[in-house]
Amino acid sequence: MVDAFQIHPEDNVATLVADAGAGEQVALRGGSGVCRAATAITTGHKIAVAAVPAGAPVVKFGVPIGHATRAIAPGDWVHLHNLASDHDERSNTLDVATGVPADTPYE
């Protein structure tokens, strides 16, 4: 079992402190209970600890950090492929692996 920190009781995501393999249980420190990683998720990334419907806020530190661009199930990896910032309209154009803006042509 690996650990993740759920900072605030209303957070619907937690941050992993170690890599989680697909199907591995994740203990929610600072929160309550455990969840199971749906896929492999690396250290420092977010895991959903509750269902987040498309368009609903993603909450970390007790405040919305953005919104779900599609439905997120408990245990899903939460990142650029399913989360958009409410403060940076370009956030959903970033490459999931590198973070490079995909909407900027480089010549």
Phi and psi in radians as a Rosetta constraint file:
Dihedral C 1 N 2 CA 2 C 2 CIRCULARHARMONIC -1.901 0.35
Dihedral N 2 CA 2 C 2 N 3 CIRCULARHARMONIC 2.847 0.35
Dihedral C 2 N 3 CA 3 C 3 CIRCULARHARMONIC -1.782 0.35
Dihedral N 3 CA 3 C 3 N 4 CIRCULARHARMONIC 2.645 0.35
Dihedral C 3 N 4 CA 4 C 4 CIRCULARHARMONIC -2.485 0.35
Dihedral N 4 CA 4 C 4 N 5 CIRCULARHARMONIC 2.564 0.35
Dihedral C 4 N 5 CA 5 C 5 CIRCULARHARMONIC -1.715 0.35
Dihedral N 5 CA 5 C 5 N 6 CIRCULARHARMONIC 2.125 0.35
Dihedral C 5 N 6 CA 6 C 6 CIRCULARHARMONIC -1.785 0.35
Dihedral N 6 CA 6 C 6 N 7 CIRCULARHARMONIC 1.831 0.35
Dihedral C 6 N 7 CA 7 C 7 CIRCULARHARMONIC -1.189 0.35
Dihedral N 7 CA 7 C 7 N 8 CIRCULARHARMONIC -0.715 0.35
Dihedral C 7 N 8 CA 8 C 8 CIRCULARHARMONIC -2.254 0.35
Dihedral N 8 CA 8 C 8 N 9 CIRCULARHARMONIC 2.540 0.35
Dihedral C 8 N 9 CA 9 C 9 CIRCULARHARMONIC -1.038 0.35
Dihedral N 9 CA 9 C 9 N 10 CIRCULARHARMONIC -0.431 0.35
Dihedral C 9 N 10 CA 10 C 10 CIRCULARHARMONIC -1.559 0.35
Dihedral N 10 CA 10 C 10 N 11 CIRCULARHARMONIC -0.033 0.35
Dihedral C 10 N 11 CA 11 C 11 CIRCULARHARMONIC -1.119 0.35
Dihedral N 11 CA 11 C 11 N 12 CIRCULARHARMONIC 2.388 0.35
Dihedral C 11 N 12 CA 12 C 12 CIRCULARHARMONIC -1.818 0.35
Dihedral N 12 CA 12 C 12 N 13 CIRCULARHARMONIC 0.161 0.35
Dihedral C 12 N 13 CA 13 C 13 CIRCULARHARMONIC -2.355 0.35
Dihedral N 13 CA 13 C 13 N 14 CIRCULARHARMONIC 2.748 0.35
Dihedral C 13 N 14 CA 14 C 14 CIRCULARHARMONIC -2.328 0.35
Dihedral N 14 CA 14 C 14 N 15 CIRCULARHARMONIC 2.738 0.35
Dihedral C 14 N 15 CA 15 C 15 CIRCULARHARMONIC -1.816 0.35
Dihedral N 15 CA 15 C 15 N 16 CIRCULARHARMONIC 2.193 0.35
Dihedral C 15 N 16 CA 16 C 16 CIRCULARHARMONIC -1.275 0.35
Dihedral N 16 CA 16 C 16 N 17 CIRCULARHARMONIC 2.426 0.35
Dihedral C 16 N 17 CA 17 C 17 CIRCULARHARMONIC -1.806 0.35
Dihedral N 17 CA 17 C 17 N 18 CIRCULARHARMONIC 0.011 0.35
Dihedral C 17 N 18 CA 18 C 18 CIRCULARHARMONIC -2.702 0.35
Dihedral N 18 CA 18 C 18 N 19 CIRCULARHARMONIC 2.785 0.35
Dihedral C 18 N 19 CA 19 C 19 CIRCULARHARMONIC -1.087 0.35
Dihedral N 19 CA 19 C 19 N 20 CIRCULARHARMONIC 2.457 0.35
Dihedral C 19 N 20 CA 20 C 20 CIRCULARHARMONIC -2.030 0.35
Dihedral N 20 CA 20 C 20 N 21 CIRCULARHARMONIC 2.290 0.35
Dihedral C 20 N 21 CA 21 C 21 CIRCULARHARMONIC -1.452 0.35
Dihedral N 21 CA 21 C 21 N 22 CIRCULARHARMONIC 2.781 0.35
Dihedral C 21 N 22 CA 22 C 22 CIRCULARHARMONIC -0.988 0.35
Dihedral N 22 CA 22 C 22 N 23 CIRCULARHARMONIC 2.246 0.35
Dihedral C 22 N 23 CA 23 C 23 CIRCULARHARMONIC 1.490 0.35
Dihedral N 23 CA 23 C 23 N 24 CIRCULARHARMONIC -0.099 0.35
Dihedral C 23 N 24 CA 24 C 24 CIRCULARHARMONIC -1.337 0.35
Dihedral N 24 CA 24 C 24 N 25 CIRCULARHARMONIC 2.494 0.35
Dihedral C 24 N 25 CA 25 C 25 CIRCULARHARMONIC -1.316 0.35
Dihedral N 25 CA 25 C 25 N 26 CIRCULARHARMONIC 2.496 0.35
Dihedral C 25 N 26 CA 26 C 26 CIRCULARHARMONIC -2.160 0.35
Dihedral N 26 CA 26 C 26 N 27 CIRCULARHARMONIC 2.122 0.35
Dihedral C 26 N 27 CA 27 C 27 CIRCULARHARMONIC -1.464 0.35
Dihedral N 27 CA 27 C 27 N 28 CIRCULARHARMONIC 2.260 0.35
Dihedral C 27 N 28 CA 28 C 28 CIRCULARHARMONIC -1.615 0.35
Dihedral N 28 CA 28 C 28 N 29 CIRCULARHARMONIC 1.697 0.35
Dihedral C 28 N 29 CA 29 C 29 CIRCULARHARMONIC -1.396 0.35
Dihedral N 29 CA 29 C 29 N 30 CIRCULARHARMONIC 2.338 0.35
Dihedral C 29 N 30 CA 30 C 30 CIRCULARHARMONIC 1.504 0.35
Dihedral N 30 CA 30 C 30 N 31 CIRCULARHARMONIC -0.201 0.35
Dihedral C 30 N 31 CA 31 C 31 CIRCULARHARMONIC -2.084 0.35
Dihedral N 31 CA 31 C 31 N 32 CIRCULARHARMONIC -2.545 0.35
Dihedral C 31 N 32 CA 32 C 32 CIRCULARHARMONIC -2.383 0.35
Dihedral N 32 CA 32 C 32 N 33 CIRCULARHARMONIC 2.423 0.35
Dihedral C 32 N 33 CA 33 C 33 CIRCULARHARMONIC 1.434 0.35
Dihedral N 33 CA 33 C 33 N 34 CIRCULARHARMONIC -2.767 0.35
Dihedral C 33 N 34 CA 34 C 34 CIRCULARHARMONIC -2.395 0.35
Dihedral N 34 CA 34 C 34 N 35 CIRCULARHARMONIC 2.825 0.35
Dihedral C 34 N 35 CA 35 C 35 CIRCULARHARMONIC -2.386 0.35
Dihedral N 35 CA 35 C 35 N 36 CIRCULARHARMONIC 3.022 0.35
Dihedral C 35 N 36 CA 36 C 36 CIRCULARHARMONIC -2.111 0.35
Dihedral N 36 CA 36 C 36 N 37 CIRCULARHARMONIC 2.240 0.35
Dihedral C 36 N 37 CA 37 C 37 CIRCULARHARMONIC -1.163 0.35
Dihedral N 37 CA 37 C 37 N 38 CIRCULARHARMONIC 2.192 0.35
Dihedral C 37 N 38 CA 38 C 38 CIRCULARHARMONIC -1.278 0.35
Dihedral N 38 CA 38 C 38 N 39 CIRCULARHARMONIC -0.563 0.35
Dihedral C 38 N 39 CA 39 C 39 CIRCULARHARMONIC -2.421 0.35
Dihedral N 39 CA 39 C 39 N 40 CIRCULARHARMONIC 3.040 0.35
Dihedral C 39 N 40 CA 40 C 40 CIRCULARHARMONIC -1.155 0.35
Dihedral N 40 CA 40 C 40 N 41 CIRCULARHARMONIC 2.349 0.35
Dihedral C 40 N 41 CA 41 C 41 CIRCULARHARMONIC -2.349 0.35
Dihedral N 41 CA 41 C 41 N 42 CIRCULARHARMONIC 2.325 0.35
Dihedral C 41 N 42 CA 42 C 42 CIRCULARHARMONIC -1.549 0.35
Dihedral N 42 CA 42 C 42 N 43 CIRCULARHARMONIC 2.799 0.35
Dihedral C 42 N 43 CA 43 C 43 CIRCULARHARMONIC -0.879 0.35
Dihedral N 43 CA 43 C 43 N 44 CIRCULARHARMONIC 2.388 0.35
Dihedral C 43 N 44 CA 44 C 44 CIRCULARHARMONIC 1.540 0.35
Dihedral N 44 CA 44 C 44 N 45 CIRCULARHARMONIC -0.162 0.35
Dihedral C 44 N 45 CA 45 C 45 CIRCULARHARMONIC -1.626 0.35
Dihedral N 45 CA 45 C 45 N 46 CIRCULARHARMONIC 2.900 0.35
Dihedral C 45 N 46 CA 46 C 46 CIRCULARHARMONIC -1.642 0.35
Dihedral N 46 CA 46 C 46 N 47 CIRCULARHARMONIC 2.499 0.35
Dihedral C 46 N 47 CA 47 C 47 CIRCULARHARMONIC -2.107 0.35
Dihedral N 47 CA 47 C 47 N 48 CIRCULARHARMONIC 2.389 0.35
Dihedral C 47 N 48 CA 48 C 48 CIRCULARHARMONIC -1.267 0.35
Dihedral N 48 CA 48 C 48 N 49 CIRCULARHARMONIC 2.311 0.35
Dihedral C 48 N 49 CA 49 C 49 CIRCULARHARMONIC -1.869 0.35
Dihedral N 49 CA 49 C 49 N 50 CIRCULARHARMONIC -0.015 0.35
Dihedral C 49 N 50 CA 50 C 50 CIRCULARHARMONIC -2.672 0.35
Dihedral N 50 CA 50 C 50 N 51 CIRCULARHARMONIC 2.789 0.35
Dihedral C 50 N 51 CA 51 C 51 CIRCULARHARMONIC -1.173 0.35
Dihedral N 51 CA 51 C 51 N 52 CIRCULARHARMONIC 2.417 0.35
Dihedral C 51 N 52 CA 52 C 52 CIRCULARHARMONIC -2.221 0.35
Dihedral N 52 CA 52 C 52 N 53 CIRCULARHARMONIC 1.891 0.35
Dihedral C 52 N 53 CA 53 C 53 CIRCULARHARMONIC -1.144 0.35
Dihedral N 53 CA 53 C 53 N 54 CIRCULARHARMONIC 2.707 0.35
Dihedral C 53 N 54 CA 54 C 54 CIRCULARHARMONIC -0.958 0.35
Dihedral N 54 CA 54 C 54 N 55 CIRCULARHARMONIC 2.313 0.35
Dihedral C 54 N 55 CA 55 C 55 CIRCULARHARMONIC 1.550 0.35
Dihedral N 55 CA 55 C 55 N 56 CIRCULARHARMONIC -0.234 0.35
Dihedral C 55 N 56 CA 56 C 56 CIRCULARHARMONIC -1.405 0.35
Dihedral N 56 CA 56 C 56 N 57 CIRCULARHARMONIC 2.726 0.35
Dihedral C 56 N 57 CA 57 C 57 CIRCULARHARMONIC -1.184 0.35
Dihedral N 57 CA 57 C 57 N 58 CIRCULARHARMONIC 2.491 0.35
Dihedral C 57 N 58 CA 58 C 58 CIRCULARHARMONIC -1.718 0.35
Dihedral N 58 CA 58 C 58 N 59 CIRCULARHARMONIC 2.150 0.35
Dihedral C 58 N 59 CA 59 C 59 CIRCULARHARMONIC -1.967 0.35
Dihedral N 59 CA 59 C 59 N 60 CIRCULARHARMONIC 2.210 0.35
Dihedral C 59 N 60 CA 60 C 60 CIRCULARHARMONIC -2.437 0.35
Dihedral N 60 CA 60 C 60 N 61 CIRCULARHARMONIC 2.493 0.35
Dihedral C 60 N 61 CA 61 C 61 CIRCULARHARMONIC 1.091 0.35
Dihedral N 61 CA 61 C 61 N 62 CIRCULARHARMONIC 0.318 0.35
Dihedral C 61 N 62 CA 62 C 62 CIRCULARHARMONIC 1.419 0.35
Dihedral N 62 CA 62 C 62 N 63 CIRCULARHARMONIC 0.093 0.35
Dihedral C 62 N 63 CA 63 C 63 CIRCULARHARMONIC -2.290 0.35
Dihedral N 63 CA 63 C 63 N 64 CIRCULARHARMONIC 2.622 0.35
Dihedral C 63 N 64 CA 64 C 64 CIRCULARHARMONIC -1.137 0.35
Dihedral N 64 CA 64 C 64 N 65 CIRCULARHARMONIC 2.295 0.35
Dihedral C 64 N 65 CA 65 C 65 CIRCULARHARMONIC -1.842 0.35
Dihedral N 65 CA 65 C 65 N 66 CIRCULARHARMONIC -0.052 0.35
Dihedral C 65 N 66 CA 66 C 66 CIRCULARHARMONIC 2.837 0.35
Dihedral N 66 CA 66 C 66 N 67 CIRCULARHARMONIC -2.806 0.35
Dihedral C 66 N 67 CA 67 C 67 CIRCULARHARMONIC -2.396 0.35
Dihedral N 67 CA 67 C 67 N 68 CIRCULARHARMONIC 2.687 0.35
Dihedral C 67 N 68 CA 68 C 68 CIRCULARHARMONIC -1.257 0.35
Dihedral N 68 CA 68 C 68 N 69 CIRCULARHARMONIC 2.252 0.35
Dihedral C 68 N 69 CA 69 C 69 CIRCULARHARMONIC -1.504 0.35
Dihedral N 69 CA 69 C 69 N 70 CIRCULARHARMONIC -0.184 0.35
Dihedral C 69 N 70 CA 70 C 70 CIRCULARHARMONIC -2.730 0.35
Dihedral N 70 CA 70 C 70 N 71 CIRCULARHARMONIC 2.943 0.35
Dihedral C 70 N 71 CA 71 C 71 CIRCULARHARMONIC -1.056 0.35
Dihedral N 71 CA 71 C 71 N 72 CIRCULARHARMONIC 2.382 0.35
Dihedral C 71 N 72 CA 72 C 72 CIRCULARHARMONIC -2.079 0.35
Dihedral N 72 CA 72 C 72 N 73 CIRCULARHARMONIC 2.206 0.35
Dihedral C 72 N 73 CA 73 C 73 CIRCULARHARMONIC -1.637 0.35
Dihedral N 73 CA 73 C 73 N 74 CIRCULARHARMONIC 2.711 0.35
Dihedral C 73 N 74 CA 74 C 74 CIRCULARHARMONIC -0.960 0.35
Dihedral N 74 CA 74 C 74 N 75 CIRCULARHARMONIC 2.338 0.35
Dihedral C 74 N 75 CA 75 C 75 CIRCULARHARMONIC 1.634 0.35
Dihedral N 75 CA 75 C 75 N 76 CIRCULARHARMONIC -0.184 0.35
Dihedral C 75 N 76 CA 76 C 76 CIRCULARHARMONIC -1.256 0.35
Dihedral N 76 CA 76 C 76 N 77 CIRCULARHARMONIC 2.607 0.35
Dihedral C 76 N 77 CA 77 C 77 CIRCULARHARMONIC -1.242 0.35
Dihedral N 77 CA 77 C 77 N 78 CIRCULARHARMONIC 2.270 0.35
Dihedral C 77 N 78 CA 78 C 78 CIRCULARHARMONIC -1.922 0.35
Dihedral N 78 CA 78 C 78 N 79 CIRCULARHARMONIC 2.024 0.35
Dihedral C 78 N 79 CA 79 C 79 CIRCULARHARMONIC -2.767 0.35
Dihedral N 79 CA 79 C 79 N 80 CIRCULARHARMONIC -2.784 0.35
Dihedral C 79 N 80 CA 80 C 80 CIRCULARHARMONIC -1.080 0.35
Dihedral N 80 CA 80 C 80 N 81 CIRCULARHARMONIC -0.379 0.35
Dihedral C 80 N 81 CA 81 C 81 CIRCULARHARMONIC -1.394 0.35
Dihedral N 81 CA 81 C 81 N 82 CIRCULARHARMONIC -0.254 0.35
Dihedral C 81 N 82 CA 82 C 82 CIRCULARHARMONIC -2.456 0.35
Dihedral N 82 CA 82 C 82 N 83 CIRCULARHARMONIC 0.196 0.35
Dihedral C 82 N 83 CA 83 C 83 CIRCULARHARMONIC -2.395 0.35
Dihedral N 83 CA 83 C 83 N 84 CIRCULARHARMONIC 2.308 0.35
Dihedral C 83 N 84 CA 84 C 84 CIRCULARHARMONIC -2.129 0.35
Dihedral N 84 CA 84 C 84 N 85 CIRCULARHARMONIC 2.434 0.35
Dihedral C 84 N 85 CA 85 C 85 CIRCULARHARMONIC -1.220 0.35
Dihedral N 85 CA 85 C 85 N 86 CIRCULARHARMONIC 2.511 0.35
Dihedral C 85 N 86 CA 86 C 86 CIRCULARHARMONIC -1.537 0.35
Dihedral N 86 CA 86 C 86 N 87 CIRCULARHARMONIC -0.054 0.35
Dihedral C 86 N 87 CA 87 C 87 CIRCULARHARMONIC -1.970 0.35
Dihedral N 87 CA 87 C 87 N 88 CIRCULARHARMONIC -0.318 0.35
Dihedral C 87 N 88 CA 88 C 88 CIRCULARHARMONIC -2.297 0.35
Dihedral N 88 CA 88 C 88 N 89 CIRCULARHARMONIC 1.761 0.35
Dihedral C 88 N 89 CA 89 C 89 CIRCULARHARMONIC -1.121 0.35
Dihedral N 89 CA 89 C 89 N 90 CIRCULARHARMONIC -0.260 0.35
Dihedral C 89 N 90 CA 90 C 90 CIRCULARHARMONIC -1.537 0.35
Dihedral N 90 CA 90 C 90 N 91 CIRCULARHARMONIC -0.068 0.35
Dihedral C 90 N 91 CA 91 C 91 CIRCULARHARMONIC -1.011 0.35
Dihedral N 91 CA 91 C 91 N 92 CIRCULARHARMONIC -0.564 0.35
Dihedral C 91 N 92 CA 92 C 92 CIRCULARHARMONIC -1.448 0.35
Dihedral N 92 CA 92 C 92 N 93 CIRCULARHARMONIC 0.067 0.35
Dihedral C 92 N 93 CA 93 C 93 CIRCULARHARMONIC -1.760 0.35
Dihedral N 93 CA 93 C 93 N 94 CIRCULARHARMONIC -0.033 0.35
Dihedral C 93 N 94 CA 94 C 94 CIRCULARHARMONIC -1.363 0.35
Dihedral N 94 CA 94 C 94 N 95 CIRCULARHARMONIC 2.467 0.35
Dihedral C 94 N 95 CA 95 C 95 CIRCULARHARMONIC -1.128 0.35
Dihedral N 95 CA 95 C 95 N 96 CIRCULARHARMONIC 2.302 0.35
Dihedral C 95 N 96 CA 96 C 96 CIRCULARHARMONIC -1.062 0.35
Dihedral N 96 CA 96 C 96 N 97 CIRCULARHARMONIC -0.691 0.35
Dihedral C 96 N 97 CA 97 C 97 CIRCULARHARMONIC -1.425 0.35
Dihedral N 97 CA 97 C 97 N 98 CIRCULARHARMONIC -0.703 0.35
Dihedral C 97 N 98 CA 98 C 98 CIRCULARHARMONIC -1.875 0.35
Dihedral N 98 CA 98 C 98 N 99 CIRCULARHARMONIC -0.377 0.35
Dihedral C 98 N 99 CA 99 C 99 CIRCULARHARMONIC 1.401 0.35
Dihedral N 99 CA 99 C 99 N 100 CIRCULARHARMONIC 0.061 0.35
Dihedral C 99 N 100 CA 100 C 100 CIRCULARHARMONIC -1.271 0.35
Dihedral N 100 CA 100 C 100 N 101 CIRCULARHARMONIC 2.369 0.35
Dihedral C 100 N 101 CA 101 C 101 CIRCULARHARMONIC -1.064 0.35
Dihedral N 101 CA 101 C 101 N 102 CIRCULARHARMONIC 2.187 0.35
Dihedral C 101 N 102 CA 102 C 102 CIRCULARHARMONIC -1.521 0.35
Dihedral N 102 CA 102 C 102 N 103 CIRCULARHARMONIC -0.156 0.35
Dihedral C 102 N 103 CA 103 C 103 CIRCULARHARMONIC -1.694 0.35
Dihedral N 103 CA 103 C 103 N 104 CIRCULARHARMONIC 0.118 0.35
Dihedral C 103 N 104 CA 104 C 104 CIRCULARHARMONIC -1.912 0.35
Dihedral N 104 CA 104 C 104 N 105 CIRCULARHARMONIC 2.032 0.35
Dihedral C 104 N 105 CA 105 C 105 CIRCULARHARMONIC -1.304 0.35
Dihedral N 105 CA 105 C 105 N 106 CIRCULARHARMONIC 2.333 0.35
Dihedral C 105 N 106 CA 106 C 106 CIRCULARHARMONIC -1.928 0.35
Dihedral N 106 CA 106 C 106 N 107 CIRCULARHARMONIC 2.201 0.35
